[in-house]
Amino acid sequence: MVRRQQNDLETPRFTSLILFFLALISFAVVYTFLSFIFRPNGHPLDAKFQSFTVAEEGDQIGQCCQGIENLEFWGGAVKWGSDFKFNSSRMCCEACKAMCTGNDGPCLCDTWVFCGNKKSCGSRFGECWLKKQKDVLAPDRQDAGQKVMWTSGLIFGKGQGIVGLETEYGTLHIKLFPECAPHSVAYILELLSLRHCAGCQFHRAESRGQSWDIEGNHIKNAPYGPPFGLIQGTLEALGTAFKKIPREVCPSIRRGSVAWIGSGPEFFISLSNHEEWKNSYTVFGSVLPQNMEIVEKIAQLPTKSDVWNNINVTVLKKPVPLRLRRLKKSSLGGVDANVRQE
């Protein structure tokens, strides 16, 4: 924490305080505006894993290595924690990631489990267990809850962690980012296990307009919207409990980014690079580049004008139903699933 040196003159001190509070107010106004852009009036904002906390943030965007506290994943051990110790969960995560580069064949490690609570772990503090799941999209959970002393995370290598978002216009292949958004990915995997997504749909569509080019780059001197270049929907299966998803490390919004609006279940897929939004939204995945033509097609469907919280938006005249599903290995053949997380 940076501390300001004391000054005997009262006026400059109070002037600084006033400027500080004005800056806070400005930030709040920007945050509220971005929330209004995406949020219809009265829409619930809940999701799962409310009781968990983010274990550790990455130092740089694109180099995330996070897990979920109070959670223990099971699986076959490839490194025994009793002989493999670190000082932080990030270091444990990085050790697993180093065994999943894709340069030497399949991932040797896709799960890490770390004991980082000195009081609870005792002599086991620092233990880092590296494991391999039989099914990385359905990880074996040993235990979860406040009494669990472990922090766990997943690593998806090349060609792994890709789920399908099926629409009548084609199936979007989405690469999930468990290192950046472990709680969000845990919710998606839980939704995937339900084998249905009744109520899931796209309901808003906006083109790139004259503000972004076909590659998603902002055109110089053009306004930043509306339209904002995105399709928006909801990922909440009817009949299932939905609790708040905590905010997670947020890569910037790029073309293809899949991100929550607030705490979900509202989400959007961006057609444009939105550096001006900075890290305002939790990005939990990205559409593979070869599937972006499907997103473009949905964005061009017939719409009607509406106003959400004094912001002009365009909503689909006919919502597009979604179904979250597993993808057959044959459908991933030759797919380069390395997508940017910056």
N, C-alpha and C positions, 0 to 999 in steps of 0.2 A: 504494500500500500504506500503510495507516494504522499508524503506529508508536506504541507506548505509552511514555509518558515514564517514565524510570527512577525507582525509588523506593528509598530507603536502607533501608526497613523490609522485611525478608525475608518475614515472614508474609503480609502482604497480597499480595505478588507471587506466592507459591506458591498462595495461595487463588485468585487469578485464573486461574493456569494450570490448577488442578484444575477450575474451573468451565468453562474453555474445552474441556478434554478431555471433560467430561461432555456438553457441547453436541454435540461431534462424535459421541460414542457415540449420543446420542439421534437425530441425523440418520441415522446408519447403520441404526439399528433401524427407523425409519420407511421408509427406502428398501428394506430387506430385506422388510418387511411387504408393501409394494406389489408387489414382485417376486413374492413368494409367491402373492399374490392371483391373478395371471394365469399363472403358469408351472407347468405340470405337471412332475413329476420326470423328469429325464433328457432333456428336450427340447432339441435343438441350437439354439443361438442364433448364427447366422451370416447374412451377406448380402453383396452386391457392393459394389465401390468401396472396399475396405478401405484401399488405398494412398493414397487421396485424403484431404485434410484440409479442414475447413471454412474458407472463405476469410475471411469477415468476418461477425460477428453484427450484427443490427439492434439499435439502441439501445432500442427499445421493442417489446413484443409487439404484433403486428398491423401493424408497420411494417418487416417483414423485407426485406432486400435482400442475399441471399447468393448465392455462386457456388461452383464447384468449382475448386480450384487444379490446376495441371498438366494443363489441358484446354483445347483450342482448338476452338471451334465455327466452322464455315464458314458460307457463306450470302451473299446479295446485300447489299452495304454500303449503308446509308442515311446513315451518317456515317463519314467517313474518319478513322481514329485519328491519322494524321500531322498533322491539323489540329484535332484534338479531344482535349484532354488534361485529366486530373483527377489529384488526389493520392491517391485511394482507389478501390477496387473498388465500394464502396457508392455513391459519387457517380456512377460510370459506370452502375451499375445503375439508380439513380434517374433518370438522363437518359433511359434506354430506357423506363422505366416512365412517364415524363411524356409519351411519344409513344404511350401505350397506355391512355389514360384511358377510352376508349369514348364520350367526348362528341362526338368529331369523326369518327365512323365507325370502320372497322376499324383494328387496331393497325398503326402504321407501323413499329414496332420490336418484335421478340419475342425478340431475342438480343443479348447484350452480351459483349464480349471485352476484357479489360483486361490491360495489362502492368504489374505492380506490384512486380516483383523488381528493385531498382536494379542489382544486380550483373549479373544475366542480361540485363536489358532494355537497359542502357546508355543510349544516346541515345533509345531508344524508350520509356523509362520514362514512365508516365502515359498512354500511348496508349489511347484508348477507342474501340473499333470497335462501332458499332451496326448490327445486321444484321436481315434478314428471311428466315425459313425458308420453303421451299416447303411443307413439312409439319412443323408445330410438334411433332407427336407422334412424329416420327422425325427429329430435328435432324441436320444434316450435320456429322459430326465430322471435323476435319482431322487431329488428332493428340492423343495423350494419353500421360502418363508423366512421370517425374521430370525429364526433360530439357526438357520443354515449359515455357516461361516465362509462358504465358498463364493467366489465370483467366477462366472463362466461366460464364454463367448464362442462364436462360430467363425470360421474362415471359409469362404467360397472361392475355389480356384477357377481356372479357366474352364468354361463349359459347365460349371456348377452353379447352383443357386439361381437358376433361371426358371421362372414360372410363366404360365400363359394366361393372358387376360383375353378371353374369347368374346368376340362380338360378331354380329352378322356380316360385318365388313372385313373380317379376318381376325387372326389371333396375334395379339401383341406379345412379343417375347420380352420379358422384363428381368433384367439382372438385378438381384437384391444386394444391398450393402449392409451386411450384419456388423462390419467393423465400425461403421459410422452411426448406424441406427439399430442397435440390437433389440430394443423394445418394439420398434415398428416392425422389424422382420419377424420377431416372435409372434406378433399379432397376425401377420400375413400367413405364416406357416400354420397357425391355429385355424385361420379361416380356410386355408387350403384343405385341412383335415376334415372339415365339415362336408366336403364334397357337394356343396351347393352354395349359392350366393344370391338367394332370392332377395330382391330389393336393391341389389347392386346395379348401378347404371351410370351412364353419362347423361347430364341434363343441361349442360352449358357448352357452347362452342363459339370461339372467337378466332378469326383469321389473324394473320400477321399484319394485315392492312398495308399501309405505306411506311411503316416504322421499322420493319425488319426485313432483311433479304431472305432468299430461299434457304440459306445455310443458318439462319437464325441470328445473324449479326445485325446490330442496331445501325440504322442508316443515319449518317451524320446530320445533325440539326432537325431530325424528325422528332415528333412528340413520343413520349413513352406510353402512349395509349390513353383511353381505349381506342381500338381494340387492343388486347394484350397478347394475343397469340397463344391460346391455350384451349384445352378441353377440360371440363371439370365434372366430377361425379361424386358418388358416395360408395364406400366399401364397408357396408354393414349388412350382415345377413339377418333377415327378419327372424324373430324368435330367439335371438341370442343376446345375452347380456353384453353391454358395451361400456367399458370404463375408460377413463382418460389415459391417453398415451402421453408420457412426459416428453418435453422438448429434448432433442438430442443434437449432437454435433451436426452442423448443417453445411454441406458443400454448397457452393453457389448454384443458382438455377441456370442450367444450360439447356440447349435444345435436347429434348428427350427426357429431361429430369422428371421423376415421379415423386411428388411431395405432398405431405399433409397440409391442410389448411387449419391452422390452430392445432388442436389436439385430435383431429379426425372426428368422424369418419369421412368428412369431405376431403377430397384430394384433387390434384390436377396433374396433367401432363403438359409440359411447356413445349411450344413450337419455336420458342425464341430464347436467346441468351439474355437473362435479366440481371446484369451486374448491378443495376440500380437498386435492386431489392436486397443486395448483399446476402446476409445469411438469415433472412427472416423466416424461412420455412424449413421444416425437417425433410430433407431429401432421403428417401429410403430405397431408391432404385433408379434405373434408367432403361428406357426402351432401346432395344438394339437398333442401330442405324438403319438396317434393311427393312425395319417395320414402321419407320416413321411415315411412310406413304399412307398407311392406314390411319394414322393420327390426322394427317392432312386431309384425308377424305372425310373423316367425321367432322372436322372443323368447317368443312364446306357444305354440310347438310343444312336444310332450311331451318331458319331461326326466326324468332320474334323478339322484339325489344322489350326490355323490362328495366326497372330501377330498383337496385338493392342499396339501401342506406345512402341515397342520393348519388349513387354511381350508376351510369348507364351500362347495361350489360345486354348480351344477346343469349337467349336460352333456346334450346332445341324445341322445335314444334312437336317432335316425337322423340322422347328419350330413348337412348340406346342401351338395352340390357347387357349386363356383363356376367361372365362366369369365370371364376378363378379355377384353374386346373393345372395338373401336372403335365409336363411335356414328355413325350416318348423320346428316347435317346436318338431314334432315327431322325426325328425332326430337328435335332441339334447338330447333325452331322456337318462338319465343315464350318460351323458357325464360330466366328471369332467373337467370343463373349467378353473380351477385355474392353470395358467402357470406362470413361473418365469419371473420377470422383472429385473433381476440383471445385 
